Amino acid sequence: MADFPHLQRLLNVMRALRDPQTGCPWDREQTMQSIIPFTIEEAYEVADAIERGDMQDIRDELGDLLFQVVFYTQLANEQDEFDFDAVAQGVADKLIRRHPHVFAEVNFDSVAAIKDNWEAVKQAERFEKGIAQDASILANITTGLPPLVRANKLQKRCAKVGFDWPDVTQVADKIHEELDEVMAEVQASTLNQDAIEDEVGDLLFAVVNMARHLKVDPESALRRANRKFEQRFRRVEQRLADQKLSLSDANLMQMEDAWQWVKNQTE
């Protein structure tokens, strides 16, 4: 890796952190399973930095995410399974195979044809690995995806074969139907928490469907809503503080008044 001295330096740092005698106790006790939550968190921090448009943070967060890849490859190398170079080689080979229109003399007449070829190559790769073929249209949608992302992918797959509402107004009707079913469970004489959760899940699935029809990424939309809520509530705290009120002292009406004031200022 002479052309990438800092990458080699990072690999050396990782090896030092895992050294059985002189390494970091915390890093030494980690396993692939134990660092999964950190990997997911780092991926979301990259997304957050990108959406904020902060290039310094994007660079830093990408470094943190890269470190996760380096960590996994170090753990695998210790087990004589594979190393970082093998991972890089594998993904480079895969990208070349899946882009014959770039790396070979193959022509496609549309982006859709390129995507179809990508899926066909993926299926061939799975066959070569001896992975059992799942004939379902929903095959190979990773169960470990964030639920909103997976719901979106499931719906997109079904839409490809025509199982989809043709009009967004029908999606809206479905959302109202699911909301009514939630409220029916909430207002039942005997509360069934499992049934409530089931109906809330159906409602969320329908909302994801609405986002898909409107060409809105549900994860991005929810992150945006989270940011907006946080920014507004921080201003609510400041508004109350200006009135010599703390959150613990303010009642709901006072907090709502502050919220409406902030909302009017920011719209």
HUMO-V932683 format. One record per residue. PHI is phi in radians with two decimals (999 if undefined). OMEGA is omega in radians with two decimals (NA if undefined). Layout:
phi:omega
PHI:OMEGA
PHI:OMEGA
This chain:
phi:omega
999:-3.09
-1.06:-3.12
-1.39:-3.11
-2.30:-3.04
-1.06:-3.10
-1.31:3.03
-1.17:3.08
-1.09:3.10
-1.09:3.12
-1.10:3.10
-1.08:3.12
-1.16:3.09
-1.06:-3.14
-1.09:3.11
-1.08:3.13
-1.15:3.13
-1.12:-3.10
-1.68:-3.11
-1.00:-3.07
-1.05:-3.10
-1.70:-2.97
-2.00:-3.08
-1.35:3.14
-1.38:-3.14
-0.97:-3.12
-1.17:-3.13
-1.13:-3.11
-1.16:-3.07
-1.56:-3.11
-1.35:3.05
-2.22:3.08
-1.01:-3.11
-1.17:-3.03
-1.25:-3.10
-1.69:3.10
-0.94:-3.12
-1.04:3.14
-1.20:3.12
-1.10:3.13
-1.09:3.14
-1.07:-3.13
-1.13:3.11
-1.10:3.12
-1.21:3.11
-1.21:3.02
-1.10:-3.14
-1.04:-3.14
-1.11:3.14
-1.11:3.13
-1.12:-3.11
-1.20:3.06
-1.42:3.12
1.24:-3.11
-1.66:-3.03
-1.13:3.10
-1.11:3.11
-1.16:3.11
-1.03:3.13
-1.06:-3.12
-1.13:-3.09
-1.22:3.05
-1.10:3.08
-1.10:3.11
-1.09:3.13
-1.20:3.08
-1.06:3.12
-1.05:3.09
-1.08:3.11
-1.09:3.12
-1.08:3.14
-1.08:3.14
-1.07:-3.11
-1.20:3.06
-1.13:3.12
-1.07:3.13
-1.18:3.13
-1.10:3.11
-1.11:3.12
-1.70:-3.13
1.02:3.14
-1.73:3.12
-2.85:3.12
-2.20:-3.09
-1.06:-3.11
-1.08:3.12
-1.16:3.09
-1.13:3.12
-1.10:3.12
-1.10:-3.11
-1.08:-3.10
-1.26:3.09
-1.13:3.11
-1.06:-3.11
-1.13:-3.13
-1.13:3.11
-1.15:3.12
-1.06:-3.02
-1.51:3.09
-2.18:-3.13
-1.13:3.11
-1.30:3.10
-1.85:-3.01
-1.84:3.08
-2.51:-3.07
-1.52:3.11
-2.14:-3.14
-2.04:3.02
-2.09:-3.04
-1.60:-3.14
-2.82:3.06
-1.12:3.12
-1.06:3.12
-1.15:3.09
-1.10:3.12
-1.13:3.12
-1.09:3.11
-1.11:3.11
-0.97:-3.12
-1.15:3.14
-1.13:3.11
-1.13:3.10
-1.02:3.13
-1.09:3.12
-1.12:3.12
-1.12:3.12
-1.11:3.12
-1.11:-3.14
-1.11:3.12
-1.40:3.14
1.38:3.13
-1.40:-3.11
-0.99:-3.11
-1.41:3.08
-1.80:-3.04
-1.39:-3.10
-1.16:3.05
-1.11:-3.11
-1.68:-3.10
-1.10:2.98
1.16:2.97
-1.60:-2.97
-0.96:-3.14
-1.25:-3.12
-1.45:3.11
-1.14:2.98
-0.95:-3.02
-0.94:3.13
-1.13:3.14
-1.15:-3.10
-1.18:3.10
-1.03:3.14
-1.09:3.14
-1.16:3.10
-1.03:-3.12
-1.16:3.13
-1.11:3.12
-1.07:-3.12
-1.15:3.14
-1.10:-3.13
-1.08:-3.13
-1.83:3.02
1.59:3.12
-1.55:-3.03
-2.85:3.04
-1.19:-3.13
-1.32:-3.04
-2.36:-3.08
-1.15:3.12
-1.14:3.09
-1.22:3.06
-1.16:3.11
-1.08:3.09
-1.06:3.13
-1.14:3.10
-1.09:3.11
-1.10:3.11
-1.09:-3.13
-1.17:3.10
-1.12:3.09
-1.07:-3.14
-1.22:3.04
-1.07:-3.09
-1.15:3.08
-1.08:3.10
-1.23:-3.14
-1.11:-3.08
-1.62:3.12
-1.13:-3.11
-1.08:3.07
-2.15:-3.11
-1.25:3.08
-2.07:-3.03
-1.09:3.13
-1.14:3.13
-1.19:3.10
-1.09:3.11
-1.05:-3.14
-1.07:-3.12
-1.23:3.08
-1.11:3.08
-1.07:3.10
-1.09:3.12
-1.11:3.12
-1.09:3.13
-1.06:3.13
-1.17:3.11
-1.17:3.06
-1.06:3.12
-1.09:3.08
-1.06:3.13
-1.03:-3.13
-1.08:3.14
-1.11:-3.13
-1.61:3.14
1.01:3.08
-1.97:3.07
-1.31:-3.05
-1.10:3.11
-1.13:3.14
-1.11:-3.14
-1.12:-3.13
-1.25:3.06
-1.08:3.12
-1.11:3.12
-1.12:3.11
-1.08:3.14
-1.09:-3.13
-1.10:3.13
-1.10:-3.12
-1.09:3.14
-1.07:-3.13
-1.19:-3.10
-1.21:3.05
-1.08:3.10
-1.26:3.03
-1.06:3.11
-1.01:-3.14
-1.19:3.12
-1.07:3.12
-1.18:3.12
-1.08:3.10
-1.11:3.12
-1.66:3.14
1.10:3.12
-2.12:3.00
-1.72:3.11
-1.06:-3.12
-1.23:-3.14
-1.55:-3.07
-1.30:3.05
-1.59:-3.05
-1.06:-3.12
-1.11:3.13
-1.15:3.11
-1.17:3.12
-1.15:3.09
-1.06:3.12
-1.13:3.12
-1.06:-3.12
-1.13:3.09
-1.10:3.13
-1.10:-3.12
-1.05:3.13
-1.15:3.13
-1.28:-3.01
-1.76:-3.13
-1.52:NA
